[in-house]
Amino acid sequence: MSGHNKWSTIKNKKAKTDAQKGKIFTKIGREILIAVREGGGADPSTNGKLRDVIAKAKANNMPNDNINRSIQKAAGEGSAANYKELNYEGYAPGGVAVILDVVTDNLNRTASEVRHLFDKHGGQLGASGCVSWMFDFKGVIELEIPEGKDEDDIMMMALDAGAEDVTVDEGIATVYTDPGEFSQVREALENDGLTFLSADRTMLPKNTVEITDPEMVAKVRKLLEVMEDDDDVQEVYHNAILPEEDDEEE
């Protein structure tokens, strides 16, 4: 179960500046709003969806004050009913498959903007289902192995909690779950005293596309970055393996 962690090579490792953190907090705040609306209210003890989003917020170092303000705002936010969750699928340059999770209060604006991003940066927006078959929907929890624990300890804790698999790479354990078991596993590990680097349900590629040509790498990376920066886009999933930026500079 241990070894090279392909998941870590697929995620964008972009430094989180204050501006980027602010954008992340805004997007998580929107998730809190939807969780309160759809998950059963503003009490995390009775709203499992809200508990999951709070765990994601904490993994992203969102201050408790921000989290509580977002919950309070969501509890009294009448416009929450206007938000819609949907996804778009398509291709980046080099045949890279891309899925966007979107939250919007204006479907026409978002559809136009997403199409514009694909077209402007050499990609192609596709029909629903055109690339989603290339991905598995899973829960993924990342954590540093704490002092006093070893790889086997984390594996046993995760598997006992209901996880499907665990990989370990350079002191980072990645726990994979069925999406329906994600909350149970996350809460069990949290109750065991573990803290997370990330904890969320996500789309994992079944196969990957390795991009090595510098020009193509730049095009793919640019498209992914502008998508991540778009206000309506919550998550960007893709199946590209790109070189580390440090490697490109050498």
N, C-alpha and C positions, 0 to 999 in steps of 0.2 A: 504493500500500500504506500510505501514511501518512495521518494525519488524526485526526479525533476518535475517541477510544478508548471505544467503548460499554461494553467490559468494565469499565473503571474506574468507570463510573457505576452499575453493577449491584452491585458489591461493597459491603458495609457498611464504612464508614470509621470504625470505633469506636476511640477512643483506647485503647491497650493499657496499662492500669494493671498494677501488679505482680500483682494478683490474677488479672487476665485472662491475663497472660503465664503464670502458674503453671498455669492451666487449659489453655492451649494446649500447654504443655510436657507436661502429663499425657496429653493426647490424642495428641500425637506419640509419647510413650513407648509408648502402646498400639499405635500403628502399627508402631513398631520391633519390639515383641513379636511381632506377627502376621507381619511381614516375615521375622524370624528363623525363625519356625515354618514359614512357607509358601514362603519364597524360597530356602531351602537353607543355613541355618546363620548363624552370627554373624560370618563373615568377609565384609566388604563387597567384597573383590576378586573373590569368586566368587558373590556374591548381589546381583544387579542391583536387586531390589526394595528391599533394604536400602540400597543406594547412593542410590536415589531418595528414600527417607524421610530419610536423613541430609542430603541436599541441601535438602529441605524444612525440616528442623530448623535448619540453618544460616541459611537465608533468614529464619527467624523468630527469629534471634539466640539460639538455644538453646545454652548453653555446652557446650564439648566434654566437660567432666566429666559433665554431665547425659546427653549422648548416650552416652558410654562406659558409664556406670552402667546406662542403659536396655538397652544391648546385652548387658552381662554378666548383668543380671537376666533378660532374655529367654532367654539361653542356658541358664539353670538353672531356668526357670519352668515347673513341671509343669502349672499351671492354665491355661496359654495355650490348651490344646486346648479349653477350655470357651468361649472367645470365638467369637461368630458375627458375620459381617459381613452386613448386609442394608440395604435402603432402604425408605423409606415415601414415598408420594406423596399430594398433596392440594392444596387451595387455601387461600390466605390471603384476608382480606377484599379486595374489589375485583376478584376474579377472578384474583389473582396465583397463578401456578403455583409449587409448592414441592416440592422433593425433599430428603429427609434421608438422608444416609449415616450408618449406625448401627453401633456395635460394642458388643455386650452379652454378658454371661454369664447373662442371665435374660430370655428372650424374652417371657414373660408380663408381667413388670414393665415392660419397655420398650414393648410394644404398648399397654398401658394408659396409660402416661405420655404417649406420643405422641398418642394419641387425646384425652387430657385437655387437652393443650396446644392442639391444633386447636380443640376445642370451647370451651374457656374464653376464647379470644381471637378468636372470630368466624370461625374457619376451618372447613374440612371435610376430614377424612381420606378419601382416595379409594382405589380398588382399584389394584393393581399395574398399571402401564402407562397410568394415566389422564392423566398429564402428561409422562411421560418422552419421548414422541414429539415434544414441543415443544423438546427440547434435543439438542445434539450433544455427544458425549463427545470431548474434545480434551485435548492437553497444552498448558499455558500457562506461559510463562516471562516474568517481568517483570524489567527491569533498567534502571538509570540509564545513559545513554550516557556512558562514561568520558571523561576528558580525553584529548585526542589522537585520539579517534575521532569520526566523525560518523554521521549517519543512514544514509548509503549503506554505510559500513563495516559497521555492525551488520547491515543487511539482507543484504549479501553473505555475511557470516560465517554467519548463520542459515540462509540458503537453501542455501549450500554444505554445511551440516551435515545438511540434509534437512528443514528446516522447510517448512511449507505457506504461511505468510504472516507478515508483520511489519507492525505499525502503530506509529507514533511519535506521542506526544502530550506536549507540554511537557517534552521531554527524557527521557521514559520510553518505552522500547521494549518492546512486547509481542509475543512470539514464539509463534505457534500451530503445533502439530504434530499429526500423527496420533498417537493414544495409543500405538500400537505403536512409533513412532519417537521417542517422548518421551525415553527414556533416552539414546539415541544423540545426539540433538541437545543435550540438557542437558550431557552429558559433553564433547562437542566444544566447546561454548561455554565450559565451565569450564576445559578445557585451553587455550583461547585467552586465559585470564586474566580472564574476565568473572566478576563476582559478581552474585548475583540478589537482587531484592527479594522474589520469590516464585517457586516452581517446583513445579508439581503437575499431575496430571491432574484435569480438572474438567468440569462440565456447563455448556455455553454455550447460552443461550436462542436459538432461531431467530427468535423475535419477542418483543417486550417490551410491558409494560403500564405506561404512565406514570400515576403517582398524584400528583395535585396538591391535592385537597381536604385541608385541614389535619387534619381529624378522621380521614379515611381513612388519611392518611399515618401518623398516630400509631398507629392500630390495626395497620397492616401492620408498621411498624417494631417495635412491641412484640412481636408474634408472632415475628418473625425473631430478636429479641434473646433471648427466653426459650428458643427452640429452640437457639440457639448456646450458651447457658449450660448446657443440659442435659448432664449427665455422660456419657450414652450416645451423644449426637449428635456425630459427628466433623465433618461438613460440612453446611452448609445452602446449597442452590442455589435460586435463584428468578429470575423474569423481570421483577421490578419495577424501574422507574426512579423513584427517590424524590429529592426536592429535597435539596440539601446542608443539613445541620443549621444551618450558619451562615446560609444563606439564609432558613431558617424563622424565625430569631431577629431578622432585620432588620425 
